[in-house]
Amino acid sequence: MEAELITGVAIGIGLAASAGFRVFVPMLVAAVAARAGVLQLNESFEWLASNAAIISFSTATVIEIMAYYIPFIDNLLDTVTTPLAVVAGTLLLTSVLPIDSELLKWITGVTVGGGAAGIIQGGGALVRLLSSKTTLGAGNPVVATGENLAAVGGSLLSLVIPLFIAAGFLLLIFFIFTRLRRRKRGAHHL
């Protein structure tokens, strides 16, 4: 049970953190993986592997990826996708967490999954904002491509090497969190 729990948490963290780069890519990867029998979902989340969910996530993925290639629209999207990333991260971690207690499962999903997605999304939004200011939006497609690759790669690799990917994302989250704290402290001293 301990190995199953550790693996479930690692997969969940990897998928949730990937939702910080793109909301719908890890949702689609999880849905297809569950449909293929590669990913075991908790019983109350089996709807994620339904035809309707896969079609919805596929459509949303294409729209989200395309929209992030439009400079300044991508900055507006960050205001919408930040709360969506937290919700997606929560759902992704909660859906695979092998814990019997529903309360503990949801608390862990919100704090760890939602938190991971939110911090990654916040860091990405700041990078995009900096790119918009310094390149007048011309560098934003490069940022979008990097985020797309991170979302797809992180989601897929979370299923194959979950412990490694979770550790990598946790280090990235720590880095972003410490940078945001330093930035906030610097703003207070001005």
N, C-alpha and C positions, 0 to 999 in steps of 0.2 A: 504493500500500500504506500510506503514512503517513496519508493521510486516512481510510482504512478503519480503521486501528489507533486513531487519535484518536477517531473516531466510536464504534467498538466500546467503547473504554474509557469514554467519556462516557455511552453508553447503560447500560453495566454499572454505573457509579457511581450513576447516577440510580435504576436499579432496586434496587441493593443498599441505598442509603440509604433508599429507600422501605420496604424490609423492616424498617428500624428503627422505623417507625411502625406497621406491621401486617405480620406475617410473610407471610401468604398472599395479600394483595392483589396485590403485584408478581409473585408466582409465577403467579397467575391471569392477570394482564395479559400477562405474557411468553408464557404458554402459548397464549392466544387470539391474540395478535399473530403468534406463530410459525405457528399453524394457518392464519391468514389470509394468510400470506406477507409480512407487514409486517416481521417480525423474523427475521433469519437466525441460527439456532442452530448451534453447532459440532456436528459429526456425532455425537459421543458423547452429546449432550444432546437429540437429536431426540425422545426419550421425553417431554420436557416438553409437546409438542404432541399427545400421544395423548389419546384419549377418557377413559381411566382417570385420567390426570393432571388433565385439565380438570374432570372430575366431582369428583375428590378436592379440588382447590384451591377449587372453587366451594363445596363443603360446608364446608370448613375456614374459608373466608373469612366465610361467613354466621355460623358459630358464634363465630369470633374477634371479629367486629364486635359481635355481640349481647352476648357475655360482658363486653366492656369497658364496657358501660353499667350494670353491676352494681357499685356502690361496694364497695370493699374486696376483692371478688373480682378486680377489675381489678389491685389491688396484688399479689395472689397470682399472677395471670397473668404479671406482669412477671418473676417468678423463673423461670417456664417459658419464656416467649417470648424472654428475653434470649439464651440459647444457641441457640434456634431461629432467631432473627434473624441471628445470626452465620453459621449454616449456610446459611440462605437467601441472605444477601448474598454468601457465597462461591460458591454454585451459580449465582446470577444473573450475577455478573461473569464467572466462568469459562465459562459457557455461551455468551457472546457475544464473548469475547475472541479476535480473529483472530491468534493466535500459534501457530506450529507446535510449539514445544516444550511438551510436556505439563507438565513440571516447572515451567517458568516461568509457564505459564498458571495452575497451581494455587497457586503461591506468590503470584502477583499477586492471584488470587481470594481467598485467605485473608487476606492483609495489607490489601489495599485494599478489596475487597468486604465481607469479614467485619468488618474494622475499622470501615468506614463504618456498617454496620448496627448494630454493637455500640455505637458512640458515640452514634448517634441514639437507640437504644433506651434506653441508660443515661440520657440527658438526659430522655427522655420519662418514664421511671420516677421520676426525681427530681421532675419537675413534678407528676406524679400523687400522689406521696407528700406533697409540700407542699400540694397541693389537699386531700388527705385530712385532713391535720393542721389546716389553717386553716378548712376549710368542713365538716368532719366527713363528707366524701364527697359533699356536695351539688354541689360544683363539678366533680366528676370526669366527669360526662357531657359537660360543655363541653370538657374536655381530650380526651375520647374522640372527640368530633365533629371537633375540630381535627386530631387524628391521623388519623382516617379520611379527611378531606379531603386532608391532606398525602400520605397513602399512595396514594390514587386519582389525585390530580392529579399528584403526582411521577412515578408510574409511567407514566401516559398521556403526559405532557409529555416524559418521557425519550425516548420514541419519536419525538416530533415536533421538539423543539428540544433535543437531547441536550447540546450544549456549554453552553448557557445554564443548563439544569437542573443539570448536573454542577457548574458553577461555583458556583451558588447553594447546593447541598448541601455542597460543600467549605467554603464560608464558614460555613455553619451548624455543620458538624463542628468547624471551628477554634474557633468561639465556644463551643460546648459543652465542648470539650476544655480550653480556657483557664479556663472557669468551674469545671470539676471540679478542675483543678489548684489554683486559688486556694482553693477550698473545702477541699481536702485539706490544703494548707499552713496554712490557718486553724485546722483541727482539731488539727494538731500543736502549735500554739502555745498551746492552752488548757491 
